[in-house]
Amino acid sequence: MDASINLEPLRQTFTLKERIYQVLREAILEMDVYSKNTDLRLDERKIAQQLGISRTPVREALVRLENENLIEIKSRIGVFIKKRSIEEVAELVVVWAAIESMAARLACGQVSQEEVEELELIGVKDSSENQDVYSEANIMFHRKILELSKCNMLKKIGEDIFAQIEPARRHAMRDPTRTEQSISDHAEIVNAIQSNQPEKAANLVREHTLRLEKYIRKTWKNLDT
């Protein structure tokens, strides 16, 4: 008896479905969901019209996004981007701090000079002219540390958690008072990784990320409203 896996041929629409999912996911993660001016409701019909497609693949993409806890589908009410409470965001940041600190520890001793230079270039990007440019660079920096761990499982778990806190991180980076400290922290982290100091690198990353948790608890009084 043939025990091989039984698969149907891929339809040509597979790539389109994946692309729709990726486009929606990226658009949601780039939104400042904590701004009072942001409309959290997603209109399935309008999305389909904007993308020039039918509603079926849009609906399928929304189900995937709900499974990732990025949106919430309320029966007979609508689809909404998830806006987490202060406590939820703070707890996710704490989990992220643990994951990224381990990634920094693992990166020590196995990164190339080229990889270190790339991390440094991303981490110290000046934001004096464009805060959005720095916000993007900041996100890239932390994802790069995950990548440098060379641990696929850690990277996957980390990416899942990071997606949950990315809206909060983007919102926080709009505060220019945090930028200078962030760039300084990044430089220290790069130096620790480059000089192969795993304990120091892990501690620096943990302290850096937990500053975000403290900042959220201290300043985001209206986050739950």
C-alpha positions in Angstrom: 0.0 0.0 0.0 1.3 3.4 -1.0 1.8 5.4 2.2 3.1 8.6 0.6 1.4 11.9 1.3 -1.6 12.6 -0.9 -1.6 16.1 -2.2 -3.7 17.9 -4.8 -2.0 20.0 -7.5 -1.6 23.6 -6.5 -3.9 26.0 -8.3 -2.6 29.1 -9.9 -4.5 31.1 -7.3 -2.2 29.9 -4.5 0.3 32.7 -5.1 -2.4 35.3 -5.2 -4.0 34.1 -2.0 -0.6 34.3 -0.2 0.0 37.7 -1.7 -3.3 39.0 -0.4 -2.6 37.7 3.0 0.9 39.3 3.1 -0.4 42.6 1.8 -3.1 42.8 4.5 -0.8 41.6 7.2 1.9 44.2 6.4 -0.7 47.0 6.2 -2.1 46.1 9.6 1.3 45.9 11.2 2.3 49.3 9.8 -0.8 51.0 11.3 -0.6 53.0 14.5 -3.6 51.2 16.1 -3.2 53.2 19.3 -3.8 56.5 17.7 -7.3 57.9 18.4 -7.6 58.7 14.7 -7.1 55.2 13.5 -10.2 53.3 12.3 -9.9 49.7 13.6 -12.8 48.3 11.6 -11.9 46.4 8.4 -14.5 46.4 5.6 -14.2 43.2 3.7 -16.0 44.5 0.7 -13.9 47.7 0.5 -10.7 45.7 0.8 -11.8 43.5 -2.1 -12.6 46.6 -4.2 -9.2 48.2 -3.4 -7.3 45.1 -4.4 -9.5 44.5 -7.4 -10.4 40.9 -6.4 -13.3 38.9 -5.1 -14.2 38.8 -1.4 -13.5 35.1 -1.0 -9.7 35.3 -0.9 -10.0 38.4 1.3 -12.1 36.4 3.7 -9.6 33.6 3.8 -6.8 36.0 4.5 -8.8 37.5 7.4 -9.3 34.1 8.9 -5.5 33.5 8.9 -4.9 36.9 10.5 -7.4 36.1 13.2 -5.5 32.9 13.9 -2.4 35.1 14.4 -4.4 37.2 16.9 -3.9 40.3 14.8 -7.6 40.9 14.1 -10.9 39.8 15.6 -13.9 38.6 13.6 -17.1 39.3 15.5 -20.1 37.4 14.0 -22.7 39.7 12.6 -20.8 42.8 13.8 -17.6 43.0 11.7 -13.9 42.6 11.5 -11.6 44.7 13.8 -7.9 45.1 14.2 -6.9 44.0 17.6 -6.0 46.7 20.0 -4.5 45.2 23.1 -4.7 46.4 26.7 -1.8 47.9 28.6 -1.4 44.7 30.5 -1.4 42.5 27.4 1.1 44.6 25.6 3.4 44.8 28.6 3.3 41.1 29.1 4.1 40.5 25.4 7.1 42.8 25.7 8.4 40.9 28.7 8.2 37.7 26.7 9.9 39.3 23.8 12.7 40.5 26.0 13.4 36.9 27.1 13.4 35.6 23.5 15.6 38.4 22.1 18.1 38.3 24.9 18.6 34.6 24.2 19.0 35.4 20.5 21.7 37.9 21.3 23.4 35.3 23.5 23.4 32.8 20.7 24.6 35.3 18.2 27.9 35.9 20.0 30.8 33.9 18.7 29.1 32.9 15.4 28.4 36.1 13.6 30.7 37.3 10.8 32.2 40.7 10.6 29.9 41.5 7.7 26.9 40.6 9.8 28.0 42.8 12.7 28.6 45.7 10.4 25.1 45.3 8.9 23.6 45.2 12.4 25.5 48.3 13.4 24.4 50.1 10.3 20.8 49.4 11.0 20.9 50.0 14.7 22.4 53.5 14.7 20.5 55.0 11.8 19.8 58.7 12.5 16.2 59.8 12.7 16.7 63.5 12.9 15.0 64.1 9.5 12.5 61.3 9.4 11.1 59.5 12.4 9.4 56.9 10.3 12.8 55.9 8.8 14.2 55.3 12.3 11.1 53.4 13.3 11.6 51.0 10.4 15.3 50.7 11.1 14.6 50.0 14.8 12.3 47.1 13.9 14.8 45.7 11.4 17.5 45.9 14.1 15.6 43.6 16.5 14.6 41.2 13.8 18.2 41.0 12.7 19.3 39.9 16.2 16.8 37.0 15.9 18.3 36.1 12.5 21.8 36.2 13.9 20.9 33.6 16.5 21.0 31.0 13.7 18.2 29.2 15.6 15.2 28.7 13.4 12.8 27.7 16.1 13.7 30.7 18.2 13.4 32.9 15.2 9.9 31.6 14.4 8.7 32.0 18.0 10.3 35.4 18.2 8.7 36.6 14.9 5.3 35.5 16.1 5.6 37.5 19.3 7.2 40.5 17.6 4.2 40.7 15.3 2.0 41.1 18.4 4.0 44.0 19.8 5.0 45.7 16.5 2.0 48.1 16.6 2.9 49.1 20.1 6.6 49.5 19.3 5.8 51.7 16.3 3.6 53.9 18.4 6.3 54.2 21.1 8.9 55.2 18.5 6.8 58.3 17.6 8.1 59.7 20.9 11.4 61.5 19.9 12.6 61.4 23.6 13.1 57.7 23.3 15.2 57.7 20.1 18.5 58.9 21.4 18.5 56.4 24.2 17.5 53.7 21.8 20.4 54.4 19.4 22.9 54.4 22.3 21.5 51.0 23.5 21.9 49.6 20.0 25.5 50.6 19.8 26.3 48.9 23.1 24.5 45.7 22.0 26.4 45.6 18.8 29.7 46.0 20.6 28.8 43.2 23.0 27.9 40.8 20.2 31.0 41.8 18.2 33.3 41.2 21.2 31.7 37.9 21.9 30.3 38.7 25.3 27.1 36.6 25.5 26.1 37.4 29.0 26.6 41.2 28.5 24.8 41.1 25.1 21.8 39.2 26.7 21.6 41.6 29.6 21.8 44.7 27.4 19.1 43.5 25.1 16.8 42.5 28.0 17.3 45.9 29.7 16.7 47.7 26.4 13.5 45.9 25.7 12.1 46.1 29.2 12.5 49.9 29.0 9.6 49.7 26.5 7.5 47.8 29.0 8.2 50.4 31.7 7.5 53.2 29.2 4.1 51.7 28.3 3.0 51.2 31.9 4.1 54.8 32.8 2.8 56.8 29.9 0.1 55.0 28.1 -2.7 55.8 30.5 -5.3 56.0 27.7 -4.4 52.8 25.9 -7.4 50.9 27.2 -9.9 53.6 26.2 
